[in-house]
Amino acid sequence: MTESNTPEIKRWTAKRRTELVLQILRGQITASKAARQYNLKQSDIERWQKDFLNAGENALRSNPRHDLELKQKEIDELYKEVGKLTLQDKIHRTVYKKLGIDPLACEDSSQS
C-alpha cells in the first residue's frame, strides 16, 4: 500500500493512465502528488500527459496520422500480395515453358 491507503497498481494499462491524466487535467490531483501516491516517476506521468494531448490534437486533424499509418499498412500488405502473385506467375510460366505448354493457351481454356 502507498500513501493514504491507495492500493498499489502493478500494471498501468492505457485505461488507468488515461484516468490519471484526466484527473490531472481536471485539477483533481497534481502530477507530483500522483507520482508520490502511486509510486511513479513524475517524468513518466508528464510523458503520459504529453502523449495524451498529442493524440487528442491528432484526432482533430483533417487527416489523422493514425489513419495514414493504417492506409500505409494496407498498401504494404497489398504490395506483399502482389509480390507473392508475381512470384507464382513466374513459377507457372517457367514450368509451362519447360513442359512446352503455351501459358496463354491454358488461360484461354480455363476461362471457357
C-alpha positions as CSV (number, residue, x, y, z in Angstrom):
1,M,0.0,0.0,0.0
2,T,1.1,3.5,-0.7
3,E,0.2,6.9,0.8
4,S,-3.4,7.3,2.1
5,N,-4.3,3.6,1.8
6,T,-4.2,3.7,-2.0
7,P,-3.8,0.2,-3.4
8,E,-0.6,-0.4,-5.3
9,I,-1.3,-0.7,-9.0
10,K,1.1,-3.2,-10.6
11,R,0.2,-2.7,-14.2
12,W,-0.6,0.8,-15.6
13,T,-2.9,0.0,-18.5
14,A,-3.9,2.6,-21.1
15,K,-7.2,3.0,-19.4
16,R,-5.6,3.6,-16.0
17,R,-3.1,6.1,-17.4
18,T,-5.9,7.9,-19.2
19,E,-8.0,8.2,-16.0
20,L,-4.9,9.6,-14.1
21,V,-4.1,12.1,-16.9
22,L,-7.8,13.2,-16.9
23,Q,-7.7,13.7,-13.1
24,I,-4.6,15.9,-13.5
25,L,-6.1,17.9,-16.4
26,R,-9.3,18.5,-14.3
27,G,-7.2,19.7,-11.4
28,Q,-8.2,16.9,-9.1
29,I,-4.6,15.9,-8.4
30,T,-1.2,17.2,-9.4
31,A,1.4,15.1,-11.3
32,S,3.8,15.3,-8.3
33,K,1.2,14.2,-5.9
34,A,0.1,11.3,-8.2
35,A,3.7,10.3,-8.5
36,R,4.1,10.1,-4.8
37,Q,0.7,8.5,-4.2
38,Y,1.2,5.7,-6.8
39,N,5.0,5.4,-6.5
40,L,5.6,6.5,-10.1
41,K,8.1,8.8,-11.7
42,Q,6.8,12.3,-12.3
43,S,8.5,12.3,-15.7
44,D,6.5,9.2,-16.7
45,I,3.3,10.9,-15.8
46,E,4.3,14.1,-17.7
47,R,5.1,12.0,-20.7
48,W,1.6,10.3,-20.5
49,Q,0.1,13.8,-20.4
50,K,2.1,14.9,-23.4
51,D,1.2,11.7,-25.4
52,F,-2.5,12.1,-24.4
53,L,-2.6,15.7,-25.6
54,N,-0.7,14.9,-28.8
55,A,-3.2,12.1,-29.6
56,G,-6.1,14.5,-29.0
57,E,-4.6,17.0,-31.3
58,N,-4.0,14.3,-34.0
59,A,-7.7,13.2,-33.7
60,L,-8.8,16.8,-34.6
61,R,-6.6,16.9,-37.8
62,S,-8.4,16.6,-41.1
63,N,-6.1,13.6,-41.9
64,P,-5.1,12.0,-38.6
65,R,-1.7,10.3,-38.7
66,H,-3.2,7.1,-37.4
67,D,-5.4,6.9,-40.5
68,L,-2.4,7.5,-42.7
69,E,-0.4,4.8,-40.9
70,L,-3.3,2.3,-41.3
71,K,-3.5,3.1,-45.0
72,Q,0.2,2.7,-45.4
73,K,-0.1,-0.7,-43.7
74,E,-2.8,-1.7,-46.1
75,I,-0.7,-0.6,-49.0
76,D,2.3,-2.6,-47.7
77,E,0.1,-5.7,-47.4
78,L,-1.1,-5.2,-50.9
79,Y,2.5,-4.9,-52.2
80,K,3.3,-8.2,-50.4
81,E,0.4,-9.9,-52.0
82,V,1.4,-8.6,-55.5
83,G,4.9,-9.8,-54.9
84,K,3.6,-13.3,-54.0
85,L,1.3,-13.4,-57.1
86,T,4.2,-12.2,-59.3
87,L,6.4,-14.9,-58.0
88,Q,3.7,-17.5,-58.5
89,D,3.2,-16.3,-62.1
90,K,6.9,-16.6,-62.8
91,I,7.0,-20.1,-61.4
92,H,4.0,-21.1,-63.5
93,R,5.5,-19.6,-66.7
94,T,8.8,-21.4,-66.0
95,V,7.0,-24.7,-65.6
96,Y,4.8,-24.2,-68.6
97,K,7.9,-23.3,-70.7
98,K,9.8,-26.4,-69.6
99,L,6.7,-28.6,-70.4
100,G,6.4,-26.9,-73.8
101,I,2.9,-25.5,-73.0
102,D,1.8,-22.1,-74.0
103,P,0.6,-20.4,-70.8
104,L,-1.8,-18.2,-72.7
105,A,-3.5,-21.2,-74.2
106,C,-4.0,-22.6,-70.7
107,E,-5.5,-19.3,-69.6
108,D,-7.9,-19.3,-72.5
109,S,-9.1,-22.8,-71.9
110,S,-9.7,-22.2,-68.2
111,Q,-11.9,-19.2,-68.9
112,S,-14.3,-21.1,-71.2
